[in-house]
Amino acid sequence: EKSYEKDNHSFFGRGRNQGNHHLHHSALHRRAATVVRHAWIYDVVAVGLSFGFGFVSAHVPVLRRLFTSSEDLALSVLNRAQLEFHQTGIPQTEGRTGVLIFVSLLEHRAVILGDESISAKLNKETWVEVVDGLLACMKERDLRAGYVEAIGRVGDILAREFPIQPNDVNELPNTLVVKN
């Protein structure tokens, strides 16, 4: 028994497999050092995937819509509507009574903008029901009915608040403009 204890235990209570235990630890240390030495590869891959996903989601409209807050979508549509409002020359009419009905199919949003004279007399809440009706038709996939109803309701509001004068001339085309 004494020889067994001598062979299996050192002075500090370690067994005969101490050498193997030491080898096991050194192999782990080498493996860990290799992983740490090559960890930058994982960082590069993670950064690359992040940039790739960011690029794709920024340039694929459907993905961009999924990852954008409702408030940002509304602001984006309003900004584009204001840009179109000015690019179409609506603010250049003599009586400043032009109206833009702007619909963004991707964001499922609509905005109605009135020129200076209209905005002075009618507040934004005037258009809420018209926009809601247009969006309801859009949800039902009957965009044509939505446009017809919205244009008719805007026409009724304008006829009531801004009756046609004998010298009135239609300064803007009454056309539907479709853009990507």
C-alpha positions in Angstrom: 0.0 0.0 0.0 2.8 2.4 0.8 4.3 2.0 -2.7 0.9 2.5 -4.2 0.5 5.8 -2.4 4.0 6.9 -3.4 3.3 6.1 -7.0 -0.2 7.6 -7.2 0.2 10.7 -5.0 2.8 13.4 -4.9 3.6 15.5 -1.8 0.8 18.0 -2.8 -1.8 15.3 -3.3 -1.8 15.1 -7.1 -2.1 11.8 -8.7 -0.1 9.8 -11.2 -1.9 11.4 -14.1 -0.5 14.8 -13.2 1.7 14.8 -16.3 -1.4 14.1 -18.6 -3.4 16.7 -16.7 -0.6 19.2 -17.5 -0.5 18.1 -21.1 -4.3 18.6 -21.3 -4.0 22.1 -20.0 -1.2 23.1 -22.3 -3.3 21.7 -25.3 -6.2 23.9 -24.1 -4.0 26.9 -23.8 -2.6 26.4 -27.3 -6.1 26.0 -28.7 -7.3 29.1 -26.9 -4.3 31.0 -28.1 -5.2 30.0 -31.7 -8.8 31.0 -31.3 -7.8 34.4 -29.8 -5.2 34.8 -32.5 -7.9 34.2 -35.2 -10.8 36.0 -33.4 -10.3 39.1 -35.7 -11.7 36.9 -38.5 -15.0 36.6 -36.6 -15.0 40.4 -36.1 -14.5 41.0 -39.8 -17.2 38.6 -40.8 -19.6 40.1 -38.3 -18.9 43.6 -39.5 -19.2 42.5 -43.1 -22.5 40.9 -42.5 -23.8 43.9 -40.6 -22.8 46.3 -43.4 -24.3 43.9 -46.0 -27.6 43.6 -44.2 -27.6 47.4 -43.7 -27.0 48.0 -47.3 -29.6 45.6 -48.5 -32.2 46.8 -46.0 -31.5 50.4 -47.0 -31.9 49.7 -50.7 -34.7 47.2 -50.8 -37.9 49.3 -50.2 -39.9 46.5 -48.5 -37.1 45.8 -46.0 -36.6 49.5 -45.4 -40.3 49.8 -44.6 -40.2 46.9 -42.2 -37.3 48.4 -40.2 -38.6 52.0 -40.1 -40.8 53.4 -37.3 -44.3 54.6 -38.1 -43.4 58.1 -37.2 -40.4 58.1 -39.6 -42.5 56.6 -42.4 -45.1 59.4 -41.9 -42.4 62.1 -41.9 -40.8 60.6 -45.0 -44.1 60.6 -46.9 -44.8 64.2 -45.8 -41.4 65.3 -47.0 -41.8 63.7 -50.4 -45.3 65.2 -50.7 -43.9 68.6 -49.9 -41.2 68.1 -52.5 -43.7 67.1 -55.1 -45.9 70.0 -54.1 -43.2 72.5 -55.0 -41.8 70.6 -58.0 -45.2 70.6 -59.7 -45.6 74.4 -59.4 -48.6 74.3 -57.2 -47.4 77.3 -55.1 -47.1 79.4 -58.3 -50.8 79.6 -59.0 -52.3 83.1 -58.9 -54.8 82.6 -56.1 -52.5 80.1 -54.2 -55.4 77.6 -54.2 -53.7 74.5 -55.5 -54.1 71.1 -53.8 -51.9 68.0 -53.9 -53.3 64.5 -53.1 -50.1 62.5 -52.5 -50.2 58.7 -52.1 -47.3 56.5 -51.3 -48.2 52.9 -52.1 -45.1 51.5 -50.5 -45.7 53.1 -47.1 -49.5 52.8 -47.4 -49.8 56.5 -46.6 -51.5 59.5 -48.1 -51.1 63.3 -47.6 -53.2 66.2 -48.8 -51.4 69.5 -49.0 -53.2 72.8 -49.7 -51.5 75.9 -50.9 -51.2 79.1 -48.9 -54.8 80.4 -49.3 -56.3 77.0 -48.6 -54.1 76.4 -45.6 -55.1 79.8 -44.2 -58.8 78.9 -44.4 -58.8 75.1 -43.8 -56.8 73.3 -41.2 -55.2 69.9 -41.6 -58.1 68.1 -39.9 -60.2 69.0 -42.9 -58.4 66.4 -44.9 -58.3 63.6 -42.3 -61.5 61.9 -43.4 -60.6 62.2 -47.0 -57.2 60.5 -46.4 -58.8 57.9 -44.2 -61.3 57.0 -46.9 -58.5 56.8 -49.5 -56.4 54.5 -47.2 -59.5 52.3 -46.5 -59.9 51.8 -50.3 -56.2 51.1 -50.6 -56.5 48.4 -47.9 -59.3 46.8 -49.9 -57.1 46.9 -53.0 -59.5 49.3 -54.8 -57.2 52.2 -55.3 -59.2 53.5 -58.2 -62.3 54.0 -56.0 -60.1 55.6 -53.4 -58.8 58.2 -55.8 -62.2 58.9 -57.3 -63.7 59.4 -53.8 -60.8 61.5 -52.5 -60.8 63.8 -55.6 -64.6 64.2 -55.4 -64.5 65.0 -51.7 -61.6 67.5 -52.1 -63.5 69.1 -55.0 -66.6 69.4 -52.8 -64.7 71.1 -50.0 -63.0 73.5 -52.4 -66.2 74.3 -54.2 -67.9 75.2 -50.9 -64.9 77.2 -49.4 -63.5 78.6 -52.6 -66.3 79.0 -55.2 -65.3 79.3 -58.8 -65.1 83.0 -59.9 -66.1 84.2 -63.3 -62.5 84.9 -64.3 -61.0 81.7 -62.8 -58.6 79.7 -65.1 -57.4 76.2 -64.3 -53.7 76.8 -64.0 -52.6 73.3 -63.2 -53.2 70.0 -65.0 -55.8 67.7 -63.5 -53.7 64.6 -64.0 -52.6 61.6 -62.1 -48.8 61.5 -61.8 -47.2 58.1 -61.0 -43.5 57.9 -60.0 -41.3 55.2 -58.6 
